[in-house]
Amino acid sequence: MSSKRRKFSREYKLKVVQAFQTGVPIGEMIRQFDIHPNMVYKWAQEYRQNPTGAFRDGRTIDASNGAGDTRITELERMVGRLTMENDFLKKALQQLEHAQRTPSPPAPGIH
């Protein structure tokens, strides 16, 4: 029985470490992330020793279950939504500025 060694992305490892640091029980983490508890401790220690350079060794390629692709898709969707909201707000601001610049006619019956 040959098992292939899984490789995890930096983002995946950071997600695991963040969950560990926030106090998620280790039993829940190993079920959620499908990893051995030793990996959690190892990654947490590596992150503690060098937070900015942790997991940047070039050996890690992607998450074990395609979670990286899912995350990218989710982020692209969010960028699209935020772009649409930004465009909407820009148009609303232009309309408000235009309304403030143009004098409104006096109301009928009020002199």
C-alpha positions as CSV (number, residue, x, y, z in Angstrom):
1,M,0.0,0.0,0.0
2,S,1.7,3.2,-1.1
3,S,0.3,6.4,0.1
4,K,1.1,9.6,-1.7
5,R,2.5,12.4,0.5
6,R,0.0,15.3,0.5
7,K,1.2,18.9,0.0
8,F,-0.5,21.9,1.6
9,S,-0.5,25.5,0.5
10,R,0.8,28.3,2.7
11,E,-2.8,29.6,3.0
12,Y,-4.1,26.3,4.1
13,K,-1.4,26.0,6.8
14,L,-2.1,29.6,8.0
15,K,-5.8,28.7,8.2
16,V,-4.9,25.7,10.4
17,V,-2.6,27.7,12.6
18,Q,-5.2,30.5,13.0
19,A,-7.8,28.0,14.1
20,F,-5.3,26.5,16.6
21,Q,-4.5,29.9,18.0
22,T,-8.1,30.8,18.4
23,G,-8.7,27.8,20.6
24,V,-10.5,25.4,18.3
25,P,-10.2,22.0,19.9
26,I,-7.5,19.8,18.3
27,G,-10.0,16.9,17.8
28,E,-12.3,19.2,15.8
29,M,-9.4,20.6,13.8
30,I,-8.1,17.1,12.7
31,R,-11.6,16.2,11.5
32,Q,-12.2,19.6,9.8
33,F,-8.8,19.8,8.1
34,D,-8.2,16.0,7.8
35,I,-4.6,16.2,9.1
36,H,-2.6,14.5,11.9
37,P,-2.4,16.4,15.2
38,N,1.4,16.5,14.9
39,M,1.1,18.6,11.8
40,V,-1.0,21.2,13.7
41,Y,1.7,21.5,16.4
42,K,4.5,21.5,13.9
43,W,2.9,24.3,11.8
44,A,2.0,26.3,14.9
45,Q,5.6,26.1,16.1
46,E,7.0,27.1,12.7
47,Y,4.6,30.1,12.6
48,R,5.6,31.1,16.1
49,Q,9.3,31.1,15.2
50,N,9.0,33.1,12.0
51,P,5.4,34.5,11.3
52,T,6.4,36.4,8.1
53,G,8.5,33.7,6.6
54,A,6.6,30.6,7.7
55,F,5.6,28.1,5.0
56,R,7.5,29.9,2.2
57,D,9.9,27.2,1.3
58,G,8.6,26.5,-2.1
59,R,7.8,22.9,-1.4
60,T,4.1,23.4,-0.7
61,I,2.0,23.6,-3.8
62,D,-1.7,23.3,-3.1
63,A,-4.2,22.2,-0.5
64,S,-5.0,18.6,-0.1
65,N,-8.6,18.7,-1.1
66,G,-8.8,21.6,-3.6
67,A,-9.6,24.1,-0.9
68,G,-7.1,26.5,-2.5
69,D,-9.2,26.5,-5.7
70,T,-12.3,27.0,-3.7
71,R,-10.8,29.9,-1.8
72,I,-9.6,31.5,-5.1
73,T,-13.1,31.2,-6.6
74,E,-14.6,32.7,-3.4
75,L,-12.2,35.6,-3.5
76,E,-12.7,36.3,-7.2
77,R,-16.5,36.3,-6.5
78,M,-15.9,38.8,-3.7
79,V,-13.8,41.1,-5.9
80,G,-16.5,41.1,-8.5
81,R,-19.2,42.0,-5.9
82,L,-17.1,44.7,-4.4
83,T,-16.3,46.1,-7.8
84,M,-20.0,46.3,-8.6
85,E,-20.7,48.0,-5.2
86,N,-17.9,50.5,-5.8
87,D,-19.3,51.4,-9.2
88,F,-22.8,51.8,-7.7
89,L,-21.5,54.1,-5.0
90,K,-19.5,56.2,-7.5
91,K,-22.6,56.8,-9.6
92,A,-24.7,57.6,-6.5
93,L,-22.0,60.1,-5.4
94,Q,-22.0,61.7,-8.8
95,Q,-25.8,62.1,-8.8
96,L,-25.6,63.7,-5.3
97,E,-22.9,66.1,-6.4
98,H,-24.9,67.0,-9.5
99,A,-28.0,67.6,-7.4
100,Q,-26.2,69.9,-5.1
101,R,-24.7,72.0,-7.9
102,T,-27.9,72.6,-9.7
103,P,-30.4,74.9,-7.9
104,S,-33.8,73.5,-7.4
105,P,-36.8,75.5,-8.6
106,P,-38.9,77.1,-5.9
107,A,-41.8,75.0,-4.6
108,P,-45.2,76.1,-6.0
109,G,-47.3,78.2,-3.6
110,I,-44.4,79.3,-1.4
111,H,-43.2,82.9,-1.9
